[in-house]
């Protein structure tokens, strides 16, 4: 059988850094083909080559046996290749319909009046949505949709453009258990109908359950291609990581006073409906408090309230250490009281992508006056401490301290954020989906850092859509449903019971 | 993000046997590369301009003579360049600082007017002894310009009024206030609508023969701002506000106080430019002393990429161009529009060079 997509001996360097080194990838029609690897292994780069975003330095690409050179994503779409990126390529203020229209490759009927084109595209959207087992309103604005719904729009966009090869970059990273399950079932169905599905992922469980074939990459090279049903989890892990994962120390926690307390926090959406509805809880010293919930039930709004980037309509955030209670907290005030934040939307709230690694790390210390007063900054010390932190927190891919933060891979960018946020032994930590999109090793490192902060006496609030993560790390768990704190659980947790609370109150 | 595409590349399949130009985002841009690209762009712009001038009838052999020898080696012309450079550098710095905090200050002319008004008020009031009069005028100009800039800054921060519109429109208000003064209480005894001539102690003196004190003020301001932007805490904060206001806010940068005070600084710098023009060129407050500096300031700020050191260099180059242009008009009958064309060509070359500093081009087989 001729493979649907075959990439052979692909090389790609960025400014001297070799991201792909003779990489190879072959996928057949009708299969779900997982591409497995750590952050920075080259998975996304290779798939960006396949979807026409990057031109390889050398190597060949064949589509259904025919040698192909892609001049860009539009050309790739015309060849039937569609990609759903980890960071969605959607115009947020546009409607679903407008986004699909915008990305559609040139087709017959392009000269028709806009209203007729819009109607035919709306029909195509409805047809593809039905194929996915979902209902969508083509006139809904993208920024009014949840992450899972936005992802669905990306898939529909690719299908309307005529994709026969669908590449999804870490699609389950942003979804809840149930949403991920549904997505993977849908992809199964598409594959059965003859599509080629490429699943870029680091979740071994997804690979085992859903992939027909898995290609494993490490350090820009393809290291294995095998049938996941024939391989053990341990074997897949070894091939992916190369060596063993760091294990979490297991210590008995002891809790102190309440360091962070939320009192009747309420915030409304633009339409007046409460997104967070009179939520109260507390986090004690040494405790990790997990907030779980199906995404879109107010957790992200609550996390933003606690990080000071959203102002509550009513309610208070109380810091016991300083005795301060905030009704309209600003990040500067919260940080001065010893709070540290790990937001989910990294490039909106945590890292200035256009600035250097040094600036992004040192800004916290600079604010505290660590590098001198207002008039003069000790740049040498900033650089030295950044260098030290990069080493201590194992941030990889930093080739120069002047390198832009935007060029770090997801896991390494997150490590840089954590290095900065933990540089001053914070008393309160708010972490929002801290391991989203990270590979196993980076996730383990992030979890270890959160545990260590709690062991040091910090109050850690963990807001996450990943129930496994919440149950694994937390000492207590709260469940959000429809903006309310629906239930709280003490250890030992019953996964079924927590899961039920997430859906029954909604 | 590292997105790259290749516009203009031949369609797939048609490129066999040929290389293909690909474009990549650079991981980091060194200062040397930045300066080199800027210098290269200006050189290319000047070359294109030279060709245009030759086509317009200026003998090629005279070009170097006019541009370099006559402008920079003739003491009278050189002095004219320096006198012209001081306010241009100052308005360039004013624009660069405001742009650094994402405040699009198009109100430079209005702030210049208030600088001139503040200085003239001190002059007319004979405030303080003669020996400190210039310093008093300088301070009054800064305060007046900062106060005028505070209006759009407060409107933006408190009521979210778009500063592009408010600063632009406030220029007309400032100009009407100026005319109101010059046709009213400040009208000269000779009946003309300009203020009384400044006394000798109110004119900015030459520091060295041929070098006006205005240039010293501009150079000192540029040097101070180089240190502020590169080494002070406020400079780092400005970088964050410039890169991403939402990130800056979330990291605890005092965004609003920073924006407000930087806009006041920008207004004060423009006002000093107004004071320098009034005191070293006109010798009094006139109706039109500020005209044209608003656009020049924005242009210099843009060409300098909001960098104060580059703004100083570009300001001097711009002054050279202005004086050389005046000579070309006088001696070769080259129209004023040709001088504007040269400016436009240089601006376009510099704007285009940015693409090459941010991206790397290379041929892929």
Interface residues (C-beta under 8 A of the other chain):
Chain A: X14 X15 X17 X53 X54 X55 X56 X57 X58 X68 X69 X70 X71 X72 X73 X75 X79 X87 X307 X308 X309 X330 X331 X332 X334 X335 X336 X341 X343 X347 X348 X349 X350 X351 X352 X353 X354 X355 X356 X359 X362 X363 X364 X366 X367 X371 X372 X373 X374 X375 X376 X377 X379 X399 X400 X402 X403 X404 X406 X407
Chain B: X1 X2 X3 X4 X5 X6 X9 X10 X11 X12 X13 X15 X20 X22 X24 X25 X26 X27 X28 X30 X231 X232 X233 X234 X235 X236 X239 X240 X243 X244 X246 X247 X248 X249 X250 X251 X252 X253 X254 X360 X364 X365
